[in-house]
Amino acid sequence: MGDGGTERYVRQAVPVDPDSDAQAAETVRQLRALATPEGAAALTRAAALLDAGADPVAGLTRLRAEVGADLAGPAWGIARQRLKARTTFGSDADRLLFTSDTLEQAGRPELAARRAARLLAGGADSVADLGCASGTDTIALARAGARVLAVDVDPVARELTALNVEALGVADDVWVVAGDAVELVAAARGGEVAGCGAAVLDPARRAGGHRRLDPDRWSPPWSTVAALLEKVPTSVVKVAPGLDHDRVPAGVEAEWVSVGGSIVEALLWGPAVATTWRRAALVRNGVVHELTADADPGHAATGPVRGWLHEPDPALIRSGLMSLVAADLGATLVDGTIAYLSSDGPADSPWVSSYRVDEVLPFNLKKLRALLRARGVGRVVVKKRGSPIEPEQLARQLRTDARGTATVVVTRVAGAPTVLVCDVTA
C-alpha cells in the first residue's frame, strides 16, 4: 500500500438517503464528542453507574444531571455496549466504541488474531479490510504487523474504526477511508485490491434485524465474494456457517470454527492461503483443535445404537468431516440423516461429547414417563435431532420429585422416532 496512493483506489460514497445521512452525521458527531476529555469522563461515569446496578431510567437521569443531556445519552449507550463486550474483549472493551450492530458483527479477538496471523504468514504486509465496521479486524491485522487500509461506505463505521485504532495504539499503521467494496473488488488487478496485497471481507448478512440467508442478498453480494477470492488470492472472507458447500469455488479452503459448542465463524481462504479442501476447528480451554481433509471423505457408515452415543461438534458436522472422527472412534451413525454417532465405548476426543446409553425405546411419552419413574429419574436434560419436539417443554413434562437425573435424547434411529435415555443417576 503505497504512501499517499489511496486516492487512486478509493472514492467517497455518494449519499442516496438524506434521512439516513443526517442520522449518520449525528452519530458521528456524538462519537467525536465522546472522544473528548469530557466525553471520556461521561463514559467513565456511565460505566460506574452500570457496574453499580443502577436502574436504567434512574441511572440515565442521574447521568444527565451530572454530565449534561448532550453527552449522557450517547455515553450511556456506549457504556452498555462495553459492558456486553467485556466477556469477549476483556480489558480492551473499556477503550473500544461499539454500536449494537457493530458489536454483534465483531468477532472474538483471539480468532481475529488467528485469522490475521494466517493471512500474513505468506509475507503480505498490506491488507485491505473491506467493510471495517468497528475496526476489530483492522486492529488484529495491525497488531500482527500489517499496514491496513480500512474501508467502509458507512461514515459511522469509519469513525468507530478511526477512534478504536487510536484508542488501542495502532493508528500509525491504519488508514481509514471511504469506499465501496463492490467497486474496489471490480477494479482489483494483479492480485491486489486498493493497492494492498491481501484482503479481508465480512459481508453484512443481516438487514432490518433479520438474517439474509441468500448469499446473493448479502452486502456486498456473493458475486463480489467470488470475485475477490479469484482476483486477490491472499484473502479471507467471513461467510454464513450454513453456506452451501457447492458455493465454495475450486481452490478455496472452507473452514468452520466453533467455541463452546457453537459455530462462531465460517471462513473462505483464497488460493494463496488455502492449504486443504475443508477444515474444522474448535477452541476449548484456549487450545485450538483442527481437522482437515484434502478431498471429500464421504459419509460415515450407519449402524445400530450401541453402548455409547456421541454428539459431534457443530464445526465437525458443517465441515463434512464427520466420517474421519467416526472411523477413529469405531463409531457409526444411528441414522443416515442424523448427526449422532454410536460405538461400544466412550470417546476421548475433543470432537464429540459422549453419553452412556442406558435405555432405547420408541418415542412414546407415556412409556417414557413410566420408564423414568421406574428408574427414579425426576430431572432430565433433553436433546434432540430430527424431531419436532421442544426440549424445554418435554423436560417440564417429565419432571417429578424423584432425585435421579438423566439425559434424554429424542431422535431417529434407522428412520424411526426413538428415545435414548442416557447417563442415568439415581
N, C-alpha and C positions, 0 to 999 in steps of 0.2 A: 504494500500500500504506500504509494509514493507521497512524500510531503506535499501538501497543497494541491493534490491531484483529485480530491474528492468531487470537486465541482464538475469534472468531466463525466462522472458516473451517476451523480445524484442530483435530482432537481426537486424543488419544492412542490408538494402535492397541491392540486388546485381545489379550493373549497367548493363543495357542492351542496351543503346543507347549512344555511345561515344559523338556524337554531342550534344545531349540533356544534358549529364552530364557536358560537357565543358561549355555550356551556363548557367546551374545552378550554376556551380562553379564561373563563372564570376559575376553572380548576387549576390551570397553570398559575394564575395569579395567587391562589391560595397556597399552592405548593411553594412558590417562591417566598411567600410571607412566612411560612413555617421554617424556611431555611435561614431566616434572620435570627439574631440572638433572642429577640422577643418571642419569635415562633418556637425556638428550641426550648425556652423556658415554659411556654404553654404546653408543649408536648410532654415535658417532664412532669408538670403538674397534673396533666390529664392521666398520665401513666400511674402516678401515685394514687389518684382517686380510684382508678380501676383496680389497682392492686389491693386497695383497702376494701374493695367490695362495695363501692358506692352505688346506690340506685341510679340507673341511667338518667332519669329526669332530675333528681336532686343533684347528682354529680355534675351534669351539664349546666344546670342553673348556677351552681357554685363556681364552676369554671368561668362562666360568662362574667360573673361579678368580679372575679379576680384578674382575668386577662383581657376582657372585652369581648363583645359579640363577634367581631370580625375574625378573631383567632380561635375562639372557643369551639365552634362547630367543627372546623377542619382539624383542629388538634385532637378533639375527642374521637373523630372518625379514624384518623391515622393511628392514634393510640390503641384503639380497639383492634385494628388490623395487626399492629405489632404484637399485641397480646396473643392473638391467634397464631402468629408466626413463630413464637418463641420455641415451641416444641420442635419445629423444623429447622429454624435458622439459628437457634441458640443466642449467643451474645450479640451476633450481628443484627438480630431482629430489632433491637432498640436503637439502631442507627439507620435502618432502612425505611423507605417510604413506600407504602403499598396502597392501592385502591383495592376494593373487594375483588374486582375482576382480575387484576394483575396478581394478587396473592393466590387466587385459585389456579392461575396458569403457571405460577412459579414452581419449578421443580425443586427437589431436595438438593441442597448444596453439595453433599457428598457425591451424588450422582452426576451433577453438573461438572464437578471436578474430574470425575472418572471419564465423562464424555470428552472434556477438553483435553485431558492427557492423551487419550487415544487419537483424537483428531490431529493433534500436533506431533504425534510420535514420528511421522514420516518426514519432518523437517519444515513443515509450513510454519511461517511466523506471522502471517497476517490473516485475519478472519473477518468475514462479513457476518454479523448477526442480523439476519433478515427478519425483522419483527421483534424488536428488543424488549417490548413490554415494560417491565420494571427494571430490566438490566441484570437479572440474576445470572443468565448465561454469559452475558458480557463480562461480568465480574469474574466468573470462574475462568474464562478464557484469558483475561488479563493477568489473573493470579498465576496461571500456568505459563506465562511468558509471552503471550501473543500481543500484537498490536491489533486493536479491534475497531472496526467500523460498525457502529451500532445504528441500524437503520429502522425507521418506522414512519408510517404515514400519519400516525396519531400524535399530535403535539403533547398530549398528556404522557404518553409512553416515553417520548423523548425527554421531557422534563424529569420524569421519575428516574430514568436511566442516568441523566446527567448529574442529578443530585445524589443518587446512590453510589455511583462510581467515585464521586468526590468524597462522600462520607466514608467509604471503605479504602480510600487512599490509592486508587488505581487510575485516576483521571488522566494522568500523563500518558497513558497508553491507550486511551479510548477517544474516538471521535464520534460524536452523536450528530446525526444528520437526518434530514427529511428525505424520504424516498419510498418508492413503490416496489415491493419485491417482484411483482409480476413484470414490470418494465426492466428492472435490473437483471433478472434472470434471462429475459428475452434478449438482452444486449450482451450477455456473457460471451466471452471469446477466449480462446487459448487456455482453457482450464481455469480462468479467473472470473470473478464476478465483482463488479465495483472496484476493480484494481486489487482484489485480495485473492490469495491462492487457496483459500479454504472458506467454507461457509457453514453456517448453522441456520436451519429454518424450522420454525414451530408454527405451523398454520393454526389459525383460530378455528376451533371446532365446535364453538357454541355461539348461539345468537338468540337474543331475547330470552335467555335463561334455559334454552333447550339445546341439546346436543344435535349437531348436524352429522347424521350417520353416513350420508353420501359424500365420499371424498371429493366429488366434483363440485360440491357446495361449500367446501372449506374456503378459508380466506388466508392466503391465496389458494386457488383450486388445485386439484390433482395434476392438471396439465403443467403447472409451474413446478410442482414437486418432481415430476418425472423429468422435466427439462433440466432442473438443477442437478439432479443425480447424473444425468448424461453429460452435461456441459462442464460441470465442476466436480471432477472425480473425488477430490478431497472434501467431502461434505457429509453432513449427518442431518437427517430430517426426523423430527418427532411426529409420530402418527398415532391414530387411534388404535388401542390394543386389539379391537375387533376387525382390523383391516383384513380384507380377503387376501389370502396368500397369492392368488392369481394376479393381484395388482403389483406384486413386487417385481421390478424389472430384472432381467438377466444380469448377472454380475454384481448385483446389490445384495448385501447381507441384511437380513431382518433379525432383529433382536427384541426379546421381551424381558422386562426386568420386574421382579416382584420384591416387595418388602412387607414383612409381617403377614404373608398370606394373601396379599392383594397386588395386582399388577399396577405399577405406578408409572411406567412409561414403556412405549414401544418405539423402536428406532430403525431407520433405514440408513445403512452406511454405504457411501459411494464406493465405486470400484477401486479407488486408490487406497481406501481404508479397509475394505472388506477382506476378511481372511477365511471365511467359511460361508456355507449356504444359509444355515439357521443357527441361532444362538439363544439359549435360555440362560438367564442369570437371576440369582436370588441373593438377597442380602440378609444375613442372620447374625446377630451379635457382632456387627461390624465386619464380618467376613463375607466376601463375595464368592459364591459358588457358580461355576459356569459349566454348561453342557453344550457341545456343538456337534454339527453333522455337515459333511460336505455334499451330501445328497439326501434325498428323501429316504428315511429308514423304513417307511411303511408302517402299517398298523400293528399294534400288539395283538397277539392271539387271544381268543376268548376261551373261557373255561368256567367250571363251577365255583361257587363260593367255598372257600376253604377256611382254615383256622384264623386267618388274619385278613382284615380289609385295609387297603391303603388308599388314602386320599391324596392325589398328586397336587403339587404346587401349580397355581394357575399359569405361571410362566412356562412351565413344562407342557401344559396342555395346549396353550396357544401356539407354542413354537412347533408343535407337531413332532416332538422328540420323545414322546412317552414310551414308545416301544423300546428305546435304548435302556431306560430305567427298568422297565418290565423284564427285559432279558437279564439284567444284572441281579434282580431280585428273585428270578424264577417265578414271576407272577404273570397272571393272565387277567384280561378284562372280564368283569362279571356280565357285561353286555356289550355288544359291538358298538353301541351308540352312547354309552355312558362312561364317564371318566372315573371309574373306580376299579382298582386292581385288587386281586386276592392271591394269597400264597399260603404256604404251610407254616411260615414263621414270621416274627416281627422283622421290620426293616431298619437297618442302621444306615439311613440315607437322608440327606437334607431335602431331598426332592419329594418326600411323601410323609404324611402323618399316618401312623398305624393304630389300628383298633383291634382288640381281640374279639372275635365273633363268638358270642355265647348262644344265640338263637337265630334261626332263619325261618320265616313263616310268610305265607301270602298276606298281602295287606288286607287287614280287616280290623277295624277299630275295636270292636267288641272283644275279639280274641287277643288283640294286643294288650288291652287293659287287663284282661284276665291273666295273661302271662306275666305282666309286670307285677300285678298284685301277688301272684304266687311266688315271685322271686323277691318280694319285699322292696320293690323299687317305687319310690314316690317322687323323685325328681329326675328329669331327663333333659338332655341336650339333643335337639332334633336337627339332623342334617338331611338334605335331600338333593337328588339329581334325577331329572327325568320324571318328576312328579309334580302335580299342580297344588299339592298341599301347602299351607302356610306354616312354617316351622314353629313360630311363636304360638299360634293358635293351637296346634297339636300338642305342644308342650304343656299348655294350660289344661287341655282336655285330659291329659294323662297324669296330672299332678294329684298326689294323695298325701296323707300324713306319714306314710312309710319313710324310713330313714335311708333306704338304699338309693343308689344313683346308677344311671346308665346313659349311654349314647345310643339314640335310636336313629337309624339310617333308613330313609324311605327312598326307594329307587326301583329300577327294573333289573331283573336278572333273567337273561335269556328271553327278554321281551315281556315278562310277566311282572306286574306290580308286586313288590316284595318289601318286607321289613327285615332289617338286620338289627338285632339287639346286641350291643357291644359293651365291653368293659363294665359288666355288672358288678357293683359292690353292695354288700348287704349293710 
